[in-house]
Amino acid sequence: MVFQLQRIKEMTENIKSWNYFVGIYTHTFGKIGYPLNLFYPWVTILPFSFFSILCNDQVVAFYLGIAFYNLLTLSLTYVTIKKYSQNWVQAYVSACLYGFSTYRIIDAFKRFALGEYIALTFLTLCIYGMYAILKGNYHDWPYLAFGFSFVLLSHLLSVILNSVLLIILLVLLIPHINDIKKRVVAFMKAIIVSILSSAIFIFPFIEQELFQKYPQPDVVDLATSALLPTKLFSASLDNNINRAIFGGNTYNIGIVILTVAIISPFTLRRLKRDYKVIYFLGWVFTILSTSLFPWSLFQNTVVSVIQFPWRFLGIATMLFSIVGGASICELLQTKKLNDIKLGIYLSCIFVFVVTPYISSMHYLKKNMLTAAQQVRYTRNGQFIFSGMNRLQRLGSFHFQNYTPQKGQHVISDLCNHTAYVNGKAKRVYVEAKANELAFTSNKFAKATNIVFPIMNYKNLQVNDSRGRKVRYSTDKYNRIMIKSPERTSTFKVKYRLSWVDCISEITSFLTWFVAIVMWLYRRRALKVSQLQSHKIREQRLN
């Protein structure tokens, strides 16, 4: 929570200064010039920052952001399932199942895993887009392009998780492909547009990764973090949203999705083959989250970056929601119901889905807000760290993840704003602006050698108090160092956007703009076509 709230606050402060590309964090994260946005996707947290500016209350802004993404999740799920099934009732049920699922509650409120929560919003676009390209209407390739792009712009680890699903779908659907050339072209279009849309993050990220070595973030033992099947089942049955990393995890799919997984086999034989495959994959990803899968074999491979196998429960929830919509409609024979009965049934389904959601939220509120908290809030909704000391707060920022390999041993110096003037440690005053930190000390004026409490990253620039550029080098820990400096007590370290940053930013904005224009144009063309068809039918009737 501390980590994510600081991200939102940093973006908010930068937007107030009309700066939308944040190279280094200067207002938050201990004011050490941490380049979090260059390594951690940031575009999709902008709504939270905009809400923070609008209402000037970080608590309300966070809830508005969650509401925004939940509404977007419901809408995108409804649209994609309807396009696939041509059944609005099925789309409605699937959207309810997924939008109010227990795992997403855990992600948003118990884990506060904001990036992963947002990434789950676009999962349904990826699934439908891949299906459309390989087996359905290949003209719908933009669903995969922008779905995958916005997953990438939300959470890097979710890209890996979703890629596993998409590769499996690719393997399963290849034997059923027709019009191969057209579908290959559509797939290539999706890849290219996805890269262009994600350029604002991808290329600055690559630029920094190629500049120097970084450790693997937060290495976790996969076998230990995998769920015990019995605990997964019992926690789902209890709709338990408690977080218990130590002593056994309780992350789960919840009572509603578990019920769907249990009743679906009774209707699968009456559903088309696609739903049987999706149902099977739902259980595959559920098993992948548990100790039934031999995760120890993958500990020393690239797969270990996913950290927690139970992340696959998000995908399992989506897959069971798709099958659940079809199964419930088949079970209730909704196509044969009149409007009144259909309305009653849909209302009952909504109550069945939302009641555990509301119950979980009240349980969460009761158990979280009465306990000692790490973060407290003032009356006007601004958060303060009264519940934790400075060392605990700095530890929650995970500085080791994106601090260069050489600088891992001097992170404490950065956090304490300790500079080295002629080899002696001196505490310096730090002033923050967007993408800029000013270091001030009366010892600088007489120094012959200064090591600043900030790591060296690509595109940093040092200026003196008059704005003149100062040449710098680095010490053995990769901190910025200057020799024989100008006689001044203040030096500024600023992140300057490179040509890679600028081109990437322009590329993504243009891609989004063209996509919106094309979408509006096609909607208008479709309405005109429908109107003409209606007129032709009327003329024939007359």
PyMOL commands that set and color helices and strands:
alter all, ss='L'
color gray80, all
select helices_A, chain A and resi 2-16+29-31+36-38+43-55+58-85+88-99+102-110+114-134+138-152+156-176+180-211+222-225+229-238+254-263+265-268+273-288+295-298+302-306+309-332+334-336+339-368+390-395+399-401+405-415+444-446+499-541
alter helices_A, ss='H'
color red, helices_A
select strands_A, chain A and resi 376-377+383-384+418-421+424-427+429-433+436-440+449-455+460-464+469-470+473-474+479-483+490-495
alter strands_A, ss='S'
color yellow, strands_A
deselect
rebuild
show_as cartoon
